[in-house]
Structures are given as structure tokens and as C-alpha cells.
Amino acid sequence: MIINARLLVIAVAVTAAFLSSSSSLRRGDDGRAVLEIRDLELIPVDGGAAGPESVAFGAGGEGPYAGVSDGRVIRWLPEERRWVDHSSAAAPELLDGCRGSQDPMKEHNCGRPLGLKFNNKTGELYVADAYFGLRVVSPEDNVSRPLGPQHVGSPFSFANGVEIDHETGVVYFTETSTRFPRREFLKIAVSGDATGKLLKYDPSNNDVEVLVDGLAFPNGILMSEDGSHLLVAETTTGKIHKYWLKTPKASTLEELVQLPGFPDNIKASPRGGFWVGLHGKRGKIAEWSTTYPWLRRLVMKLPPRRVQRIMAFLSRFGRHVIALRVTEEGEITEEIIVHGAAREMFGSISEVEERDGCLWIGSVHLPFLGRYSL
């Protein structure tokens, strides 16, 4: 995505407005807490890259770290107000050609890091790369290495979310589709593709096990505080599922909640429950494409960016909810709505991470990371 003049003007306006931040927290008619955001701090990605889709913090609070469009994982140094390189999956000879790229057609060479998670005991950073699969970066390295059995061809067609059991070291991750690459992600939702999987990587034997298959765009993933289950976002259906790891329900999947939008990443909230970023509303395009095969075929033929623009236009109508806080029982207790210039900027959200009284807001499309003080 190339940053146009209009986007830059809006970004400057939002950043300026942050100096006199205004927002409101109220109760909606349904009893939910409603956080209305009109402005927030924007932290531009360096080097021309974009899309800080997910963030992670080190065990000592270092960061945030974020994966961006040119294949790098970068680290924010708050005291110095700048980003520095952390790691990448691309071969060293490709780094200069990849740096600053926002071209989806380069992703199969440069990589596209999405989900990030630190192992707090070892300091290793696990990366779900949409083209290079599940990978890990040791504290002393700056190039990630692949995990799991290595076969000819892509290790995992579209690795997306990642989570760690800190007690056992086992890693869970999602594979969004075996048919479509990340740059064709809209086709996954429009076509109704259900080739996604929930997988488990065991570092003790370097083995990968499929826990669930037949999922429709599995995305973000989160382990419950007690370790009894995983939460898995299924983007196409708009559902959050529970996959039981323990209790008599172990190895079963059940629906937790149906959401009004397309869920992306899931992050625990220190105030209880978890945040789900909403990539967009579940609008008429998705509904009609499922109902009418002729429309599905038509939409599949359109360039992805045109479909994104249509969906972005339709999302302008009505309230623009970018994230929901949900309890472990599936009750929606809080929603975030953006207004004004902030609404112009954050048309599509991937993640909300709540930490130390701040919300970090990431998007797979935008050239900055948002930061909002609660």
C-alpha cells in the first residue's frame, strides 16, 4: 500500500489531535462499555514498510515488536522514539531488495511475519510467517529458522496466529488456507474456503500435529489463563471457538461466540477476558457471496484491492466498531468505536493489545501502529 497525500494529511491531523486527546467511555443501551476514540498517537513504521499486524513484548516489557510488509520483525525503542531491526526470515542477499517493500508479489521471497509470541523462559521469539511457516529467533540471532519437519515446497501454506504453552514449551499455530496465499486472503473468505487448520508443534521431537482441520480462515489464537483450552478466531464465519486441551472435553471444538464482524487476532486483557480485533463488518458482500454463486465468481475475478475498497466504502455506514472485549464465557462486555479522523485512518484493524494502561492497535494494511492511553 502506497501512502497517498490524503492519508498523510489525515495522519498529521490525528497525531496533532493526540496532544489534546479526547475520548469518552460510556455504557451502551445493551449494558456494554463503549470506548469512543477520536484521536490517538500514531507511530509510523520505518523504511517505507507497512502493516504492523501483530505486536509482542519481551519478558521484561521490551518493545513492542511487530512484523511488517517487507518481511522484517522490528522493535520499537520508546526512549529513543525509533524502530530498529530485530530479525527476518529472508536470505541475507535479499534483505536490501526487500527493505521497505509493500508489494504483495514480493512476499514469497521476503516473507510476511504475522503472529508473534515470546517464550518468556528462553527469550526466543516465535513467528508465524505467511510464506515461510512457523519459525523461531534465538536471542542472539537476527535470522529466524524454520521449525517442524521440512518438506519440499511450502512448509505451511499460510501460517498466521501463534501461541505458546509456557509450562511445556509446546507451540500452537494456525494455518489459514492450503489453497490461497496471504496476498489472496480475500478469496479465502469470498470462496468459502475451509482448508484451514489448528496445529501443534512439539519442540521435544520437532513434530507437528494437526489438531483441527476444515476451518474457514482460522486466524488469531490465545491460550486460556488456566491452560485448559485455546481460543481460535475463524474469520470467515465470524466465530470464536474453544478448543479444549484438558478436562473431559479434551480434543473437542465448540463455538464460544458469534461476532458481528470478521475477527482477526485475539489478545488477553489484564482487566479480564480478551480483545478481538475486527478486520471489518460482516457486510452484504460476504453474505451475498455465500448465498449467490454467480456473485462469488464475479468477486473472485476482481483485483483484491478493488474488493478492499468496496468493503471499506460500505463500512463507512453506521457505527465503526474496531474491537470487542469478550469474557471467557463469550459475553461481549466492551467495544471500541472510532470517530472522525481516527475512523478515516483505522478502517481495518488486526489487533488490540492492552498493556500498562495503553491500547496498541495494529493493522495489516496501515503504515503505522496506533497507541491509545486509557
Beta strands, then each sheet from edge to edge (+ up, - down):
strand 1: 23-27
strand 2: 33-37
strand 3: 41-44
strand 4: 55-56
strand 5: 65-67
strand 6: 72-77
strand 7: 82-88
strand 8: 113-118
strand 9: 125-129
strand 10: 133-137
strand 11: 145-146
strand 12: 159-164
strand 13: 171-175
strand 14: 196-202
strand 15: 207-215
strand 16: 218-223
strand 17: 229-234
strand 18: 239-244
strand 19: 253-258
strand 20: 261-268
strand 21: 274-281
strand 22: 321-326
strand 23: 332-338
strand 24: 351-355
strand 25: 358-362
strand 26: 368-373
sheet 1: 1+ 2- 23- 22+ 21- 20+
sheet 2: 3+ 26- 25+ 24-
sheet 3: 4+ 5- 6+ 7-
sheet 4: 8+ 9- 10+ 11-
sheet 5: 12+ 13- 14+ 15-
sheet 6: 16+ 17- 18+ 19-
end
